Amino acid sequence: MTGDFTLPGGWAVNDVAIALWFKIEPAVFTAPLGLTQRHDVSTAGRGQVYAAHRVLQSGDTTFAWAATTVTNATTLWGAVVYRGVDTVTPFDLTEAAPAAYANTATPNPPAVTTVTNGAFVIAIAGDNKEAATAAITPPTNYTIAIDIASTAGDDGSLGVAHREITTAGLEDPGTFSATGWAAADDGYVWTFALRPASAVSDAQEWMNRSSIPQRRIVRHVSY
């Protein structure tokens, strides 16, 4: 199977794009050229998460990926672009890799400790058993960036949310939830932080509108 991470409209040179890919069962993933991989982790029965970034340059459009076929394994992916991020050191800390979770309807991304005032903390939850039947609820005080669910194949959901942390320090996002998620669900959670550029007070996100009524570029398919 193949697909691409498509950049949203309105981006500018030196914006930072975050590409996220979640499959409900592990596959062999061929990463796009031009992206810098942050993580590619997988666990049988929990799924697989690929995450990468790029400091955007003139002429950037899409970034094509490929993966081996896994029968009925729902695949979800999306791209989010942030403005005002430090282009030399985009990530504010060395976070843990995405971690598998089991048997919960309220996945809980791990805490992180930011080191720069105004960092953007981004929390992720991928459910590998259920397609949310209503909007995914992000952690308290977080803004949803990607909210996607699919019943293609064996069902899956992906929620991504962010929050600016004004004063550096420990940040524990809290849990995601969604109608349709169940106590026996499994998946992946992850938390990371983007460092703001010194010339701006915060990071402003830019995301496109796709045919799905949310500000994001997302896709889903089953193979």
Summary of the structure (lengths in Angstrom):
residues: 223
radius of gyration: 16.1
end to end distance: 6.7
largest distance: 48.3
contacts: 788
relative contact order: 0.26
helix: 0%
strand: 48%
